[in-house]
Amino acid sequence: MFVRTVYATGDPDRIDRTLDGLATEAVELLSGQPGYRGYGLFADRSVGKITMGSWWESEEAERASDEALGERRRELLAPLAGTVTTEVWEAVATAPPGVAGPGARFRLSRSDVDPATVDTAAEVFRDRVLPVLAKQPGFVTGAMLADRATGRLSVGAIYADQATFDASRGPTADSRAKALTTLGGTLRSLEEFEVVVLDRRAPQQ
């Protein structure tokens, strides 16, 4: 699968209006496009930061949906009146889709590895990291996204509530450090968000 991510920043005083618009329209708009497999909307309201991702069965479905919905996405993000960065990734390792209700939290890390080791990174995440995450109370789902050309990785994990999210920080940090040491990778960022919307659908058989 392929994932289109959007990272937007702006005035915190205007973030609620932007989130309301996205939460109201995004899933309906996206799910009407061929190849749609999911959507997540995440926010840090205190600093005026939004990240979101839409999941697609193929590169072609991702491109077609972007052409169809790009203008409306820009309109929905306009109230934030800040910066917007859009990227496309390949989902190289994923946990089964889960359900996140009110109070769920999302952790996002970005790292770099040698592009030649992306498949190895996916294997390490799938075989070593995901089993650790899956044993943690409150774990909902997680995924590794990759840009194969550059070796950039984006790893996300969702937890059911603030308490389990907080408790997961230590074990997750240890697992992340071991994985990056194995891969010779470099951590670039680590962020935490509230989950505003999560709609993940199992791949079609």
MOBELGI-V448770 format. One record per residue. N is the residue number from 1. RES is the residue in one small letter. BURIAL is + if it has 24 or more other C-alpha atoms within 12 Angstrom, else -. Layout:
n=N res=RES burial=BURIAL
n=N res=RES burial=BURIAL
This chain:
n=1 res=m burial=+
n=2 res=f burial=+
n=3 res=v burial=+
n=4 res=r burial=+
n=5 res=t burial=+
n=6 res=v burial=+
n=7 res=y burial=+
n=8 res=a burial=+
n=9 res=t burial=+
n=10 res=g burial=+
n=11 res=d burial=+
n=12 res=p burial=-
n=13 res=d burial=-
n=14 res=r burial=+
n=15 res=i burial=+
n=16 res=d burial=+
n=17 res=r burial=-
n=18 res=t burial=+
n=19 res=l burial=+
n=20 res=d burial=-
n=21 res=g burial=+
n=22 res=l burial=+
n=23 res=a burial=+
n=24 res=t burial=-
n=25 res=e burial=-
n=26 res=a burial=+
n=27 res=v burial=+
n=28 res=e burial=-
n=29 res=l burial=+
n=30 res=l burial=+
n=31 res=s burial=-
n=32 res=g burial=-
n=33 res=q burial=+
n=34 res=p burial=-
n=35 res=g burial=+
n=36 res=y burial=+
n=37 res=r burial=+
n=38 res=g burial=+
n=39 res=y burial=+
n=40 res=g burial=+
n=41 res=l burial=+
n=42 res=f burial=+
n=43 res=a burial=+
n=44 res=d burial=+
n=45 res=r burial=+
n=46 res=s burial=-
n=47 res=v burial=-
n=48 res=g burial=+
n=49 res=k burial=+
n=50 res=i burial=+
n=51 res=t burial=+
n=52 res=m burial=+
n=53 res=g burial=+
n=54 res=s burial=+
n=55 res=w burial=+
n=56 res=w burial=+
n=57 res=e burial=+
n=58 res=s burial=+
n=59 res=e burial=-
n=60 res=e burial=-
n=61 res=a burial=+
n=62 res=e burial=+
n=63 res=r burial=+
n=64 res=a burial=-
n=65 res=s burial=+
n=66 res=d burial=+
n=67 res=e burial=-
n=68 res=a burial=-
n=69 res=l burial=+
n=70 res=g burial=-
n=71 res=e burial=-
n=72 res=r burial=-
n=73 res=r burial=+
n=74 res=r burial=+
n=75 res=e burial=-
n=76 res=l burial=+
n=77 res=l burial=+
n=78 res=a burial=+
n=79 res=p burial=+
n=80 res=l burial=+
n=81 res=a burial=-
n=82 res=g burial=-
n=83 res=t burial=-
n=84 res=v burial=+
n=85 res=t burial=-
n=86 res=t burial=-
n=87 res=e burial=+
n=88 res=v burial=+
n=89 res=w burial=+
n=90 res=e burial=+
n=91 res=a burial=+
n=92 res=v burial=+
n=93 res=a burial=+
n=94 res=t burial=+
n=95 res=a burial=+
n=96 res=p burial=-
n=97 res=p burial=+
n=98 res=g burial=+
n=99 res=v burial=+
n=100 res=a burial=+
n=101 res=g burial=-
n=102 res=p burial=-
n=103 res=g burial=-
n=104 res=a burial=+
n=105 res=r burial=+
n=106 res=f burial=+
n=107 res=r burial=+
n=108 res=l burial=+
n=109 res=s burial=+
n=110 res=r burial=+
n=111 res=s burial=+
n=112 res=d burial=+
n=113 res=v burial=+
n=114 res=d burial=-
n=115 res=p burial=-
n=116 res=a burial=-
n=117 res=t burial=+
n=118 res=v burial=+
n=119 res=d burial=+
n=120 res=t burial=+
n=121 res=a burial=+
n=122 res=a burial=+
n=123 res=e burial=-
n=124 res=v burial=+
n=125 res=f burial=+
n=126 res=r burial=+
n=127 res=d burial=-
n=128 res=r burial=+
n=129 res=v burial=+
n=130 res=l burial=+
n=131 res=p burial=-
n=132 res=v burial=+
n=133 res=l burial=+
n=134 res=a burial=+
n=135 res=k burial=-
n=136 res=q burial=+
n=137 res=p burial=-
n=138 res=g burial=+
n=139 res=f burial=+
n=140 res=v burial=+
n=141 res=t burial=+
n=142 res=g burial=+
n=143 res=a burial=+
n=144 res=m burial=+
n=145 res=l burial=+
n=146 res=a burial=+
n=147 res=d burial=+
n=148 res=r burial=+
n=149 res=a burial=-
n=150 res=t burial=-
n=151 res=g burial=+
n=152 res=r burial=+
n=153 res=l burial=+
n=154 res=s burial=+
n=155 res=v burial=+
n=156 res=g burial=+
n=157 res=a burial=+
n=158 res=i burial=+
n=159 res=y burial=+
n=160 res=a burial=+
n=161 res=d burial=+
n=162 res=q burial=+
n=163 res=a burial=-
n=164 res=t burial=+
n=165 res=f burial=+
n=166 res=d burial=+
n=167 res=a burial=-
n=168 res=s burial=+
n=169 res=r burial=+
n=170 res=g burial=-
n=171 res=p burial=-
n=172 res=t burial=+
n=173 res=a burial=-
n=174 res=d burial=-
n=175 res=s burial=-
n=176 res=r burial=+
n=177 res=a burial=-
n=178 res=k burial=-
n=179 res=a burial=+
n=180 res=l burial=+
n=181 res=t burial=-
n=182 res=t burial=-
n=183 res=l burial=+
n=184 res=g burial=-
n=185 res=g burial=+
n=186 res=t burial=+
n=187 res=l burial=+
n=188 res=r burial=-
n=189 res=s burial=-
n=190 res=l burial=-
n=191 res=e burial=+
n=192 res=e burial=+
n=193 res=f burial=+
n=194 res=e burial=+
n=195 res=v burial=+
n=196 res=v burial=+
n=197 res=v burial=+
n=198 res=l burial=+
n=199 res=d burial=+
n=200 res=r burial=+
n=201 res=r burial=+
n=202 res=a burial=-
n=203 res=p burial=-
n=204 res=q burial=-
n=205 res=q burial=-
